[in-house]
Amino acid sequence: MSIEIRHIEPTRSALRTFVHFPIDTLYRDNEYYVPALCRDELNTLDPKRNPAFEFCESAYFMAYRNGRAVGRIAGIINRVVNERTGKHQARFGYVDFIDDDEVVDGLIDAVKQWAIERNMDTLTGPLGFTDMDPEGCLIEGFDQLGTQATIYNFEYYSKQFERIGMVKETDWIELKVYVPSEVPPKMARVANIVAQRLGVHNLHYDSHRKLKAEQGEAVFNLINEAYDSLFGYSPLTPAQIDQYIDEYLPILPLDHISLIADGNDQLVGVGISLPSISQALIKCRGRLFPTGWYRLLRAIKGRKNQIVDLMLVAIKPEYQGKGVNALLFTDLIPVYNRCGYKWAESNVELEENTRVQQQWQYFDVEQHKRRRAYTMPLVPAPAPANQETTK
C-alpha cells in the first residue's frame, strides 16, 4: 500500500493535526513519552506567533496511508545560523513516524526536495528553529522518563536515519544528578573562595514582577553570551527575549532560580530549574483544558515531586572554568532538599562540553540518556535522460 505525503499549511486547524499525531496515535500508550504542551508547540510552529520566523522559514509534511496519519516532519532553514557558520544547511525536526521504510523515505524526501529548491546542500537534525526547541534523536535511554524540554522517540528512529545514509553530526548526553542531603563540603569551600576572589554574590528575589523588571533581559542576554559558541546556536533576538520573559519567567518558582552578580550587581551567572512536570503532561496529554492547567499548576507549586529539571545553567564566558557554578548549587541544594527532590535531570549537554560536565564532579551522577543529531548531504535529482539542465 503506497503512502501519500501531504504538505501541511500552517493554519491552526492543520497544525493541531500535526501536533496531536505523536500524542494521540504513535505514543498513546507509551509510559516514557512526555508530550509537549500543545499550545506551546502550536505557537512555535505558527509563523504568526513565533518570533523566530523573522529569520527562519519552514515547511510541514505528514504521511498518510489509507487516510490514516503514519508520520510527520518539519523542514526548517535558520538563516542566522547559516550566515554565522557559512553553511547552506536545512534542518529537519518535529519528526515522528511508524517503523516503515516507505513512510520514512517519503517524509525525508519531501524535506530534501524542499531544501534543495532553496539551494541548501546539507540536511541536519532533529533540530528546532533555535536551541530553545527540543533537539536530538534519542539513541540511549528508551526506558527512562522523558522531560518536557527533550524529545522522546522509539529505538527504530536512529536505525531508520542510518539506513538512509545519515551519519552522526554531534551527540548530547543527559545525566541523572542525585541530590545530596547537604551541600558537599568541598563545593562549599570552593564557593566561598570564588565569591571572595572574584567579588561575586548570589541575588535573590521575592517578586516575579521585580525579577522580570530588573533581570529579565539580563538573563537572556547572558544566555546568548554563554551559549554563543555551542553547536548550531541561534542568538535570541529582542522579540524572542520579550516572549520568553513574558511567558516563562512568571511561572518559575523564585527559589528555583539562582542568580550570581558581580560587585556592580551585573549578572554573571544563572541557573534555572523547575519541578518536573513530566507526569502532569502525560496525564493531561499535553492539553491545558479541561483539567490540564490544574495538573501543571500542582506540579509546579506542589512539594510532592521527586524530580527537578535543570532547565539551563549559563555563566558569562570570562567567568567560565573558575568555579562560579559552585555558587549556583550551594544556593539551590538546600531548596531541593526542602522540596524533597531525589534527583535532578540535567537535560541536554553536548558530549564535548567538558566545562559544563565538570560542574557535576561533586555529585553522584548517572548518565542515563544520549541523543544525536544526524546529517547528510543533499544531492539534486539527476536530470532525465536526453534532457539538458539549465541554470
ZAMARGU-4260 file (C-alpha; in steps of 0.2 Angstrom, whole numbers, plus 5000, padded with zeros to 4 digits):
<rodrens>
0) 5000/5000/5000 | 5008/5016/4995 | 5008/5032/5006 | 5003/5049/5002 | 5014/5064/5008
5) 5004/5080/5011 | 5011/5097/5013 | 5003/5105/5029 | 4998/5123/5028 | 5002/5132/5044
10) 4984/5135/5049 | 4979/5132/5067 | 4967/5118/5062 | 4980/5109/5051 | 4994/5112/5064
15) 4983/5104/5078 | 4983/5088/5067 | 5002/5089/5065 | 5005/5092/5084 | 4992/5079/5090
20) 4999/5064/5079 | 5013/5058/5091 | 5002/5062/5107 | 4986/5053/5101 | 4992/5040/5089
25) 5011/5035/5090 | 5015/5036/5108 | 4997/5035/5115 | 5001/5020/5127 | 5020/5024/5130
30) 5024/5027/5148 | 5041/5036/5145 | 5035/5048/5131 | 5031/5066/5138 | 5020/5076/5126
35) 5024/5094/5123 | 5012/5106/5129 | 5001/5108/5113 | 4998/5126/5115 | 5017/5130/5115
40) 5021/5118/5101 | 5007/5126/5090 | 5014/5143/5094 | 5031/5138/5090 | 5026/5131/5073
45) 5014/5146/5069 | 5023/5159/5058 | 5012/5172/5065 | 5016/5168/5083 | 5034/5163/5084
50) 5047/5177/5083 | 5060/5165/5076 | 5051/5167/5059 | 5060/5184/5057 | 5075/5174/5052
55) 5068/5156/5049 | 5057/5148/5036 | 5049/5131/5037 | 5038/5118/5029 | 5027/5104/5037
60) 5023/5087/5029 | 5013/5072/5035 | 5012/5054/5028 | 4996/5045/5026 | 4991/5028/5022
65) 4973/5024/5018 | 4968/5041/5025 | 4977/5037/5042 | 4991/5048/5048 | 5008/5037/5050
70) 5021/5051/5051 | 5026/5069/5052 | 5041/5080/5049 | 5046/5099/5048 | 5059/5106/5037
75) 5067/5122/5044 | 5080/5134/5037 | 5088/5146/5050 | 5097/5159/5040 | 5106/5167/5055
80) 5114/5151/5059 | 5119/5148/5041 | 5126/5165/5040 | 5136/5163/5056 | 5143/5146/5050
85) 5144/5149/5032 | 5134/5134/5028 | 5119/5130/5017 | 5110/5119/5030 | 5092/5114/5031
90) 5086/5106/5047 | 5073/5093/5050 | 5063/5092/5066 | 5046/5088/5074 | 5049/5071/5066
95) 5039/5056/5071 | 5034/5040/5061 | 5029/5022/5062 | 5043/5009/5058 | 5041/5009/5039
100) 5054/5012/5026 | 5042/5019/5014 | 5035/5031/5026 | 5052/5037/5032 | 5058/5039/5014
105) 5043/5049/5009 | 5045/5061/5023 | 5063/5064/5021 | 5062/5065/5003 | 5049/5079/5004
110) 5060/5089/5016 | 5075/5086/5005 | 5067/5092/4989 | 5060/5107/4998 | 5078/5111/5005
115) 5086/5108/4988 | 5074/5120/4980 | 5080/5133/4992 | 5099/5130/4987 | 5103/5120/5003
120) 5116/5107/5002 | 5115/5098/5019 | 5101/5091/5030 | 5104/5090/5049 | 5093/5085/5063
125) 5082/5083/5073 | 5084/5101/5077 | 5071/5115/5080 | 5071/5133/5075 | 5083/5138/5089
130) 5091/5129/5104 | 5076/5134/5114 | 5067/5120/5105 | 5069/5101/5108 | 5083/5093/5098
135) 5092/5077/5095 | 5086/5059/5092 | 5086/5048/5107 | 5099/5034/5105 | 5101/5028/5123
140) 5088/5028/5137 | 5072/5022/5130 | 5067/5015/5147 | 5069/5032/5155 | 5055/5045/5158
145) 5057/5060/5146 | 5057/5078/5151 | 5046/5092/5144 | 5062/5100/5137 | 5068/5085/5127
150) 5062/5073/5113 | 5057/5055/5116 | 5057/5043/5102 | 5057/5024/5098 | 5073/5015/5096
155) 5070/5012/5077 | 5071/5030/5073 | 5090/5030/5073 | 5091/5014/5063 | 5080/5022/5050
160) 5091/5038/5049 | 5106/5027/5047 | 5098/5016/5034 | 5095/5031/5023 | 5113/5036/5024
165) 5113/5049/5039 | 5128/5050/5050 | 5132/5057/5067 | 5134/5076/5067 | 5135/5078/5086
170) 5129/5070/5102 | 5121/5076/5118 | 5121/5067/5135 | 5109/5068/5149 | 5113/5065/5167
175) 5103/5060/5182 | 5111/5070/5196 | 5107/5064/5214 | 5103/5077/5226 | 5115/5076/5241
180) 5107/5078/5259 | 5118/5094/5261 | 5130/5105/5251 | 5146/5095/5249 | 5160/5102/5260
185) 5172/5104/5245 | 5159/5113/5235 | 5155/5125/5249 | 5174/5129/5251 | 5175/5132/5233
190) 5160/5143/5233 | 5167/5154/5247 | 5184/5156/5239 | 5177/5160/5222 | 5165/5173/5230
195) 5180/5182/5239 | 5192/5180/5224 | 5180/5186/5210 | 5169/5198/5221 | 5153/5189/5216
200) 5137/5185/5226 | 5120/5177/5225 | 5105/5188/5221 | 5088/5183/5227 | 5070/5190/5223
205) 5054/5188/5231 | 5044/5195/5217 | 5041/5189/5199 | 5037/5207/5194 | 5054/5214/5201
210) 5064/5199/5194 | 5056/5202/5177 | 5059/5221/5178 | 5077/5220/5185 | 5084/5204/5177
215) 5073/5198/5163 | 5083/5205/5149 | 5099/5202/5158 | 5096/5183/5160 | 5093/5180/5141
220) 5107/5192/5136 | 5118/5181/5147 | 5112/5165/5139 | 5116/5172/5122 | 5134/5176/5128
225) 5137/5159/5137 | 5130/5148/5123 | 5136/5158/5108 | 5150/5146/5103 | 5139/5130/5105
230) 5134/5119/5091 | 5121/5127/5080 | 5117/5141/5092 | 5105/5154/5086 | 5106/5170/5096
235) 5089/5175/5104 | 5083/5191/5096 | 5075/5205/5106 | 5057/5199/5101 | 5061/5181/5107
240) 5068/5188/5123 | 5052/5198/5126 | 5042/5182/5123 | 5052/5171/5135 | 5051/5184/5148
245) 5033/5186/5147 | 5028/5168/5145 | 5040/5158/5156 | 5048/5169/5170 | 5032/5172/5179
250) 5028/5153/5181 | 5045/5148/5188 | 5046/5146/5207 | 5058/5160/5213 | 5068/5149/5225
255) 5072/5138/5210 | 5081/5152/5201 | 5099/5156/5206 | 5107/5172/5200 | 5125/5177/5203
260) 5131/5195/5201 | 5147/5204/5201 | 5151/5219/5213 | 5141/5231/5202 | 5126/5219/5203
265) 5129/5214/5184 | 5123/5197/5181 | 5137/5184/5178 | 5128/5168/5181 | 5111/5160/5181
270) 5104/5143/5185 | 5085/5140/5181 | 5076/5124/5187 | 5058/5118/5188 | 5049/5105/5197
275) 5047/5090/5184 | 5030/5092/5175 | 5033/5076/5165 | 5019/5066/5174 | 5007/5081/5173
280) 5010/5082/5154 | 5007/5063/5152 | 4991/5064/5162 | 4984/5079/5153 | 4990/5073/5136
285) 4998/5090/5133 | 4982/5099/5134 | 4978/5113/5146 | 4959/5110/5146 | 4949/5105/5154
290) 4960/5100/5169 | 4977/5101/5162 | 4981/5118/5169 | 4977/5112/5186 | 4988/5097/5185
295) 5003/5108/5179 | 5000/5121/5192 | 5000/5107/5206 | 5016/5100/5198 | 5025/5117/5198
300) 5018/5123/5215 | 5017/5107/5224 | 5031/5099/5235 | 5027/5081/5232 | 5039/5079/5217
305) 5054/5068/5217 | 5062/5076/5202 | 5068/5093/5197 | 5073/5098/5180 | 5088/5109/5177
310) 5082/5119/5163 | 5098/5129/5160 | 5115/5135/5168 | 5124/5149/5160 | 5140/5158/5165
315) 5147/5173/5157 | 5162/5167/5146 | 5175/5177/5156 | 5169/5168/5172 | 5168/5150/5165
320) 5180/5137/5172 | 5183/5147/5188 | 5171/5138/5200 | 5156/5150/5199 | 5144/5136/5196
325) 5148/5131/5214 | 5138/5147/5220 | 5123/5141/5210 | 5122/5124/5218 | 5126/5129/5236
330) 5111/5141/5233 | 5100/5128/5226 | 5104/5111/5235 | 5095/5117/5252 | 5080/5122/5241
335) 5080/5105/5233 | 5081/5096/5250 | 5066/5106/5257 | 5056/5101/5242 | 5061/5083/5244
340) 5069/5080/5227 | 5078/5064/5225 | 5087/5068/5208 | 5089/5082/5195 | 5088/5079/5176
345) 5102/5088/5168 | 5093/5089/5152 | 5105/5090/5136 | 5123/5095/5136 | 5135/5092/5122
350) 5146/5077/5125 | 5162/5088/5121 | 5157/5102/5133 | 5169/5097/5146 | 5167/5113/5156
355) 5149/5110/5159 | 5152/5092/5164 | 5165/5097/5177 | 5151/5105/5187 | 5145/5088/5192
360) 5161/5082/5200 | 5154/5085/5217 | 5138/5074/5214 | 5133/5056/5212 | 5128/5056/5194
365) 5122/5043/5181 | 5122/5045/5163 | 5105/5038/5158 | 5102/5046/5141 | 5111/5050/5125
370) 5104/5059/5109 | 5111/5063/5092 | 5110/5075/5078 | 5112/5067/5061 | 5117/5074/5045
375) 5118/5070/5026 | 5122/5079/5010 | 5108/5085/4999 | 5111/5080/4980 | 5099/5086/4967
380) 5090/5073/4957 | 5098/5070/4941 | 5090/5077/4925 | 5080/5064/4915 | 5090/5056/4900
385) 5091/5066/4885 | 5086/5082/4894 | 5098/5096/4896 | 5099/5105/4913 | 5099/5124/4913
390) 5104/5136/4927
</rodrens>
